[in-house]
Amino acid sequence: MYIYDKIDQQIIEDRVTQFRGQTERYLNGEIREEEFLPLRLQNGLYIQRLAPMLRICIPYGMLSSKQLRALAEVTRKYDKGYAHFTTRQNIQLNWPALENVPDILADLADVEMHAVQTSGNCIRNFTTDQFAGVAKDESIDPRPYCEIMRQWATFHPEFAFLPRKFKIAVCGSETDRAAVRFHDIGLNLIQNEQGETGFQVLVGGGLGRTPVIGSVIREFIPEKDILTYLDAILRVYNLNGDRNNKYKARIKILVRALGPEEFAKRVEAEWQHIKDGPATLTEEEIERAKGFFTEPNYQSFDADQAEQALSDQASQDKAFGRWLERNITEHRVPGYRSVTLSLKPIGVPPGDVTSSQLDSIADLADEFSFGEARSTHEQNIVLADVETARLYELWQKLKPLGFATPTLGTLLDMICCPGGDFCSLANAKSIPIAEAIQRKFDDLDYVYDLGELDLNISGCMNACGHHHIGDIGILGVDKKGEEFYQVQLGGCQSNNAQLAKVLGPAFNRDEVPDVIEKILSTFVEKRVDGESFNETYHRLGHDHFKEVVYAKDN
């Protein structure tokens, strides 16, 4: 993974010193609230419903064991002993005292972490596939390019005050696990017919108040030109984005207004002025970035023997076998697997992790995965490089820690934002809804019978819980000061991207679990030939589910 050089370290330390002075002046009354607002946002600090919230950056989801231990200590020392992993692969503290935030940032800087550009109208954290570099279906490792782009975007003066926040995702695998179609810019790493590496570029995707699937504006841009082409996109947006209405300020609104073809023409025209400029990547720079993501010291194993031993262990221990089926992903190197640690035991807000658990993840990373872990879009943790022969040993250690819940990819592996329990923007609470659904559907045999199913919950239209792209999405809404929940069906974030459709009028909190039960019962009754939920939904049609859910009981 990327290691800071002296320049990186100096920049972050200087930023900490700068923000410490700004915070002290604000607390002393020397800086007005409206003046402090952009300063704190530039350092990842929000003022939420009950306390400040600090969003800490995890570039492309990668964490060292040293960083995990530092996060654990920060949550113990400055917070309430836990933190929250977000759908953007970052981590949040929900209870820091404002006067302690500069000290938190200083402690993070010691382990090459920061909160820069995790909020505000700037380019946010670059995200990618949590299995980048190890996925069996990957053609090109996206991490070096994410790091190049991260360095390009950090403190870029031209993009410090965009019309609205800006998010970029990069994917290099056959299956889109980075949701590139739902970002302001989505980049698919590909090779053209000549074998040259480059990017397919999508622009104008996003969720929130106006969900949109991104449009392809260029089928191929050579890797050397990616930064200048991104510059051109951002310049067109900066010049033409709506700064008068925040609800119309995202680039997706501009792309829709102009049309993808016209937007692409303007980008091409702008790019012609800068395409061979200083931001053009050299082969040496690309290779330098790739040098930060070298292979760990993989060992050679008798793969057949390891697989047979694993099969024997699974047949002897059914619980272990279920965990293997749900939480293990194939690895490109024979004799290894990637393991996803579930952060969603019943009764725990999805994505929450305690300081002691962070310490334990660090220990597990050191012992089983070359000292590295990864955060995921689904609010879980991945150990990417685990020896197949040690999976049973790892599983036994995960169980008492609460990380071995065998529910990955199921109804119980739900995405959930913090909602009204913390967020000042939320219309309704998300966490109680998640727990109520977890408790209603606690029969694993039933959950497994449902198959792969995405349930996503957001507390407001900002869609931090990605409700638009779940098979089932739940959105908290306000009705005359009361919390209600809108249900949506049919979303998909991957290659066959689709936006969910609102089922009908919203429900009160107590009704939601029963509504989900009606939807799932209909699916189980009507599916054929091993259909997925979305396949059954689209075959039967939206109105069929609507009639079932809203039918008056006899």
C-alpha positions in Angstrom: 0.0 0.0 0.0 1.0 3.6 -0.5 3.5 5.0 2.1 3.8 8.7 2.7 7.0 10.5 1.6 8.4 13.6 3.3 6.3 15.9 1.2 3.0 14.1 2.0 3.9 14.1 5.7 4.8 17.8 5.8 1.6 18.8 4.0 -0.6 16.9 6.5 1.3 18.2 9.5 1.1 21.7 8.3 -2.7 21.3 7.7 -3.1 20.1 11.3 -1.1 23.1 12.6 -3.3 25.4 10.5 -6.5 23.9 11.7 -5.4 24.0 15.3 -5.0 27.7 15.1 -8.3 28.2 13.3 -10.1 26.1 15.9 -8.6 28.0 18.8 -9.5 31.3 17.3 -13.1 30.1 16.7 -13.4 28.9 20.3 -12.1 32.2 21.5 -14.7 34.1 19.5 -12.2 35.5 17.0 -13.7 33.7 14.0 -17.5 33.8 13.3 -19.6 30.7 12.8 -20.0 31.3 9.0 -16.3 31.8 8.6 -15.4 28.6 10.5 -17.9 26.5 8.5 -15.8 26.1 5.4 -12.6 25.7 7.5 -14.0 22.8 9.5 -15.6 21.1 6.4 -12.2 21.2 4.7 -10.9 19.1 7.6 -13.8 16.6 7.7 -15.7 18.1 10.6 -19.5 18.3 10.7 -21.8 19.5 13.4 -24.4 16.8 13.8 -27.5 16.3 15.8 -25.9 15.7 19.1 -22.2 16.3 18.7 -19.5 17.0 16.1 -18.8 14.2 13.6 -15.3 13.7 12.2 -15.0 11.8 8.9 -11.6 10.2 8.4 -10.3 9.4 5.0 -9.4 5.9 4.0 -8.0 6.2 0.4 -9.5 3.4 -1.7 -10.3 1.5 1.5 -6.8 0.4 2.4 -5.7 0.3 6.1 -2.5 -1.0 7.7 -2.5 -2.7 11.1 -0.7 0.3 12.5 -3.4 2.6 11.3 -6.1 0.4 12.7 -4.4 0.5 16.1 -4.2 4.3 15.9 -7.9 4.5 15.1 -8.7 2.2 18.1 -6.7 4.5 20.4 -8.4 7.6 19.0 -11.8 6.2 19.6 -10.9 5.3 23.2 -9.2 8.6 24.0 -11.4 11.1 22.3 -14.7 9.4 21.5 -17.1 6.8 23.2 -15.0 3.7 22.2 -16.5 3.0 18.8 -16.5 4.3 15.2 -18.6 3.8 12.1 -17.5 2.6 8.6 -19.3 4.4 5.8 -20.4 3.4 2.3 -17.6 5.6 1.0 -15.0 3.3 2.6 -14.2 6.0 5.2 -14.6 5.9 9.0 -16.4 8.3 11.2 -16.2 9.4 14.8 -19.7 10.5 16.1 -18.8 12.0 19.5 -15.5 14.0 19.4 -15.3 17.3 21.3 -14.5 20.2 19.0 -11.5 21.3 21.0 -10.0 17.8 20.7 -10.3 17.5 16.9 -6.8 19.1 16.2 -5.3 16.6 18.6 -7.1 13.7 16.8 -5.8 14.9 13.5 -2.3 15.2 14.9 -2.5 11.6 16.1 -3.8 10.4 12.8 -1.0 12.3 10.9 1.5 10.2 12.9 0.2 7.1 11.0 -0.3 8.7 7.6 -4.0 9.4 8.0 -6.1 12.6 7.6 -9.6 14.0 7.2 -8.8 16.3 4.3 -11.5 16.6 1.6 -13.9 14.1 3.3 -16.5 16.9 3.2 -17.2 20.2 1.5 -17.6 21.0 -2.2 -14.5 19.4 -3.3 -13.2 16.0 -4.7 -13.9 13.5 -2.0 -12.2 10.1 -1.3 -11.4 8.0 -4.3 -13.0 4.6 -4.0 -12.6 1.2 -5.7 -13.3 -2.5 -5.5 -12.5 -3.9 -2.0 -10.8 -6.8 -3.7 -8.6 -4.7 -6.0 -5.3 -6.4 -6.7 -6.5 -9.8 -5.6 -9.8 -10.4 -7.5 -9.9 -13.3 -9.9 -11.9 -11.3 -12.4 -9.7 -8.3 -12.4 -7.8 -7.3 -15.6 -6.0 -4.2 -14.2 -5.3 -3.2 -10.6 -7.0 0.2 -10.1 -5.1 1.1 -6.9 -2.1 2.8 -8.5 -4.3 5.0 -10.6 -6.4 5.9 -7.5 -3.3 7.0 -5.8 -2.2 9.1 -8.7 -5.6 10.7 -8.8 -5.6 11.2 -5.0 -2.3 13.2 -5.3 -3.7 15.2 -8.2 -6.9 16.1 -6.4 -5.5 16.8 -2.9 -5.4 20.6 -2.3 -5.9 21.2 -6.0 -6.8 25.0 -5.9 -9.0 24.9 -9.0 -11.3 22.3 -7.4 -11.4 23.5 -3.7 -14.8 25.2 -4.1 -16.8 23.3 -6.7 -20.5 23.9 -7.2 -21.1 20.8 -5.1 -19.3 17.8 -3.6 -17.7 15.5 -6.1 -17.1 11.7 -6.0 -15.0 9.5 -8.3 -14.8 5.7 -8.4 -12.4 3.4 -10.3 -12.9 -0.2 -11.2 -10.6 -2.7 -13.0 -12.6 -5.9 -12.7 -15.2 -7.7 -14.8 -17.8 -7.2 -12.1 -18.4 -3.6 -11.0 -18.0 -3.7 -7.2 -17.2 0.1 -7.1 -20.6 1.3 -8.3 -18.9 3.4 -11.0 -22.3 4.2 -12.7 -23.5 6.1 -9.6 -20.6 8.5 -9.2 -20.0 12.0 -10.6 -17.2 10.4 -12.5 -16.9 6.6 -12.9 -13.8 5.1 -14.5 -13.5 1.5 -15.9 -10.0 0.4 -16.5 -9.8 -1.4 -19.9 -7.4 -2.3 -22.7 -8.2 -1.4 -26.3 -7.7 -3.6 -29.3 -4.0 -2.6 -29.5 -3.5 -3.8 -25.9 -3.1 -0.2 -24.5 -4.3 0.5 -21.0 -6.9 3.3 -20.6 -10.3 4.2 -19.2 -13.9 4.2 -20.2 -15.2 7.4 -18.7 -18.8 7.8 -17.3 -20.0 11.1 -16.0 -23.1 12.4 -14.2 -24.1 9.4 -12.1 -25.3 9.8 -8.5 -28.0 9.2 -6.0 -29.5 11.7 -3.6 -32.5 13.8 -4.4 -32.2 13.1 -8.2 -30.8 9.6 -8.7 -29.1 9.2 -12.1 -27.2 6.4 -13.9 -24.0 7.9 -15.3 -23.5 8.3 -19.1 -20.4 7.2 -21.1 -18.8 10.3 -22.6 -15.7 8.6 -23.8 -15.2 4.9 -24.6 -11.4 5.1 -24.2 -8.9 7.6 -22.9 -5.2 6.5 -22.7 -3.9 6.1 -19.2 -1.3 8.9 -19.8 -4.1 11.4 -20.5 -6.4 10.6 -17.6 -5.5 13.5 -15.4 -5.8 16.1 -18.2 -9.1 14.6 -19.2 -10.4 14.8 -15.6 -9.2 18.4 -15.5 -11.3 19.1 -18.6 -14.4 17.5 -17.1 -14.0 19.5 -13.8 -13.4 22.7 -15.6 -16.6 22.3 -17.7 -18.4 21.6 -14.4 -16.8 24.4 -12.5 -17.8 26.9 -15.2 -21.3 25.7 -15.9 -22.5 24.1 -12.7 -25.4 25.8 -10.9 -24.1 27.6 -7.8 -27.3 29.2 -6.9 -29.3 26.1 -6.0 -27.6 23.3 -4.1 -30.3 20.9 -5.3 -29.3 21.5 -8.9 -25.6 21.9 -8.4 -24.3 18.3 -8.9 -22.7 17.5 -12.2 -25.5 15.0 -13.0 -27.9 17.9 -13.3 -25.6 19.7 -15.7 -25.1 16.5 -17.8 -28.9 16.0 -18.0 -29.5 19.6 -18.9 -26.9 19.7 -21.7 -27.3 16.1 -22.7 -24.4 13.6 -22.6 -23.3 14.3 -26.2 -23.1 18.1 -25.7 -21.4 17.7 -22.4 -18.8 15.4 -24.0 -18.2 17.9 -26.8 -17.5 20.6 -24.3 -15.1 18.4 -22.4 -13.3 17.4 -25.6 -13.0 21.1 -26.6 -11.5 22.0 -23.2 -9.2 19.0 -23.3 -7.7 20.0 -26.6 -6.2 23.0 -24.8 -4.5 21.0 -22.0 -4.1 17.4 -23.3 -0.3 17.5 -23.6 0.2 19.7 -20.6 2.2 19.1 -17.4 -0.4 16.8 -15.9 0.2 14.3 -18.7 1.4 11.0 -17.1 4.7 9.6 -18.0 5.4 5.9 -18.1 7.9 6.5 -15.2 5.2 8.1 -13.0 2.8 5.3 -13.7 5.4 2.7 -12.9 6.4 4.6 -9.7 2.8 4.4 -8.5 2.5 0.7 -9.3 5.6 0.2 -7.2 3.6 1.1 -4.1 1.3 -1.9 -4.7 3.7 -4.8 -5.1 2.7 -8.4 -4.3 3.2 -9.5 -0.8 5.4 -12.5 -0.1 2.9 -15.1 -1.3 3.9 -18.7 -0.6 3.6 -21.7 -2.9 1.2 -24.4 -1.8 -0.2 -27.6 -3.0 -3.5 -26.1 -4.0 -5.3 -29.4 -4.5 -4.3 -30.6 -1.1 -5.4 -27.3 0.5 -8.8 -27.5 -1.2 -9.3 -31.1 -0.1 -8.5 -30.3 3.5 -10.9 -27.3 3.4 -13.6 -29.5 2.0 -13.1 -32.0 4.8 -13.3 -29.3 7.4 -16.4 -27.8 5.9 -18.2 -31.2 5.8 -17.2 -31.9 9.5 -18.3 -28.5 10.7 -21.5 -27.2 9.1 -21.2 -23.8 10.6 -17.8 -23.4 9.1 -19.1 -24.6 5.8 -21.8 -21.9 5.9 -19.3 -19.2 6.6 -17.1 -20.4 3.7 -20.1 -20.2 1.3 -21.0 -16.6 2.4 -17.8 -14.8 3.6 -15.0 -16.1 1.4 -14.0 -14.8 -2.1 -11.8 -16.5 -4.6 -8.2 -15.1 -4.9 -6.2 -14.8 -8.1 -3.2 -16.6 -6.3 -3.7 -20.4 -5.8 -3.7 -21.3 -2.1 -5.2 -18.0 -0.9 -8.7 -16.5 -0.3 -10.1 -13.1 0.6 -12.2 -13.1 3.8 -14.9 -10.6 4.6 -15.4 -9.8 8.3 -19.1 -9.0 8.9 -19.7 -5.9 11.0 -23.4 -6.6 11.2 -24.3 -8.9 14.1 -27.9 -8.6 15.2 -28.4 -5.6 17.5 -25.3 -3.7 16.3 -25.7 -0.7 13.9 -24.3 -1.8 10.5 -20.7 -0.6 10.1 -20.1 0.1 13.8 -17.0 -1.2 15.4 -15.5 -0.8 18.9 -12.0 0.2 19.7 -11.2 -3.3 21.0 -12.5 -4.7 17.7 -10.3 -2.4 15.8 -7.3 -3.6 17.8 -8.4 -7.2 17.1 -8.7 -6.5 13.3 -5.2 -5.1 13.4 -4.0 -8.3 15.1 -5.8 -10.5 12.6 -4.3 -8.5 9.7 -0.8 -9.0 11.1 -1.4 -12.7 11.7 -3.3 -13.7 8.6 -3.1 -11.0 5.9 0.3 -9.3 5.6 -0.6 -6.5 8.0 -3.4 -5.0 5.8 -7.2 -4.7 5.9 -9.7 -3.0 3.7 -13.0 -1.2 4.3 -15.9 -2.0 1.9 -18.8 -0.1 0.4 -21.1 -2.5 2.3 -19.7 -1.4 5.7 -17.6 -4.5 6.3 -13.9 -5.3 6.5 -11.8 -7.5 4.2 -8.6 -9.5 4.9 -7.5 -9.8 1.3 -4.7 -12.4 1.5 -5.5 -15.3 3.8 -3.9 -18.8 3.2 -6.6 -21.3 2.4 -5.1 -23.8 4.8 -5.6 -21.2 7.7 -9.2 -20.4 7.1 -10.5 -22.7 9.8 -8.0 -21.2 12.3 -9.1 -17.7 11.3 -12.8 -18.5 11.6 -12.3 -19.8 15.1 -10.7 -16.5 16.1 -13.5 -14.5 14.4 -16.4 -16.1 16.2 -15.8 -14.7 19.7 -15.1 -11.2 18.2 -18.5 -11.1 16.4 -17.0 -11.0 12.9 -18.0 -14.5 11.7 -21.7 -13.9 11.0 -22.3 -15.9 7.8 -24.6 -13.5 6.1 -22.6 -11.7 3.4 -24.7 -10.8 0.4 -27.9 -11.7 2.1 -30.8 -9.7 3.5 -29.0 -9.4 6.8 -25.9 -7.8 5.2 -27.8 -4.6 4.9 -26.3 -1.1 4.3 -27.5 1.5 6.7 -26.6 5.1 7.3 -26.4 6.5 10.9 -29.8 8.3 10.3 -31.6 10.4 12.8 -29.8 9.0 15.7 -26.8 11.1 14.7 -27.2 13.0 11.5 -28.7 16.5 11.6 -29.8 16.1 7.9 -31.8 12.9 8.5 -35.6 12.9 8.4 -35.9 9.6 10.3 -33.9 7.0 12.2 -32.3 4.2 10.2 -30.7 2.1 12.9 -33.9 0.9 14.6 -35.3 -0.1 11.3 -32.2 -2.2 10.5 -32.4 -3.9 13.9 -36.1 -4.6 13.6 -35.6 -6.3 10.2 -32.6 -8.2 11.6 -34.6 -9.6 14.4 -37.7 -10.5 12.3 -35.6 -12.4 9.8 -33.2 -14.2 12.2 -33.8 -17.7 10.6 -30.7 -18.3 8.6 -32.2 -21.1 6.6 -34.9 -18.7 5.4 -32.3 -15.9 4.7 -30.2 -18.3 2.7 -33.2 -19.5 0.7 -33.8 -15.9 -0.4 -30.4 -15.9 -2.0 -28.4 -12.8 -2.9 -30.4 -9.8 -1.8 -29.4 -6.1 -1.2 -31.4 -4.2 1.4 -30.3 -0.6 1.8 -31.6 2.0 4.3 -31.2 5.8 4.2 -32.5 8.3 6.7 -32.9 11.0 4.2 -32.8 11.9 0.5 -29.0 12.3 0.6 -28.9 8.5 0.2 -25.9 7.8 2.2 -27.4 4.3 2.6 -27.7 3.9 -1.2 -31.5 3.0 -1.0 -31.9 3.8 -4.7 -29.7 0.8 -5.7 -30.8 -2.0 -3.4 -33.1 -4.8 -4.4 -35.1 -3.4 -1.6 -34.5 0.2 -0.5 -35.9 2.0 2.5 -36.0 5.8 2.8 -36.8 7.7 5.9 -39.2 10.7 5.2 -40.8 13.3 7.4 -44.6 13.7 7.5 -45.7 16.7 9.6 -42.9 16.0 12.1 -43.4 12.2 12.3 -41.0 9.6 10.9 -42.3 7.5 8.0 -40.5 5.1 5.6 -40.8 4.8 1.9 -40.1 1.4 0.3 -38.5 1.1 -3.1 -37.9 -2.0 -5.2 -35.7 -3.2 -8.1 -32.4 -1.3 -7.8 -29.0 -2.6 -8.8 -25.5 -1.1 -8.4 -23.5 -3.5 -10.6 -23.1 -4.0 -14.3 -26.8 -4.0 -15.0 -27.3 -0.8 -13.1 -30.9 0.1 -12.3 -32.7 2.6 -10.0 -35.3 1.3 -7.6 -38.9 2.4 -8.0 -41.0 3.8 -5.2 -43.7 1.2 -4.1 -46.3 3.7 -2.9 -47.2 5.7 0.2 -44.8 5.6 3.1 -45.2 3.4 6.3 -44.8 4.1 9.9 -41.8 2.5 11.7 -43.8 -0.4 13.2 -45.2 -1.4 9.8 -41.8 -1.7 8.0 -40.8 -5.3 9.0 -44.2 -6.6 8.1 -44.1 -4.8 4.7 -40.7 -6.4 4.0 -42.1 -9.8 5.0 -45.0 -9.4 2.4 -42.5 -8.5 -0.3 -40.2 -11.4 0.5 -43.1 -13.9 0.8 -44.4 -12.8 -2.6 -40.9 -13.3 -4.1 -40.6 -16.8 -2.5 -44.0 -17.8 -3.7 -43.7 -16.6 -7.2 -40.1 -17.1 -8.2 -39.2 -19.8 -10.8 -36.0 -21.6 -11.8 -33.8 -20.1 -9.1 -34.6 -16.5 -10.0 -33.1 -13.7 -8.1 -35.3 -11.1 -6.3 -34.8 -8.6 -9.1 -35.5 -11.1 -11.8 -38.8 -12.1 -10.2 -39.6 -8.4 -9.5 -39.2 -7.4 -13.2 -41.0 -10.5 -14.5 -44.1 -10.0 -12.3 -44.0 -6.2 -12.6 -44.0 -3.4 -10.0 -47.8 -3.3 -9.7 -47.9 -6.9 -8.6 -45.8 -6.2 -5.5 -47.7 -3.0 -4.9 -51.1 -4.7 -4.9 -49.8 -7.4 -2.5 -48.4 -4.8 0.0 -51.3 -2.4 -0.1 -54.1 -4.9 -0.3 -56.6 -4.6 2.5 -56.6 -7.6 4.9 -59.9 -9.5 4.8 
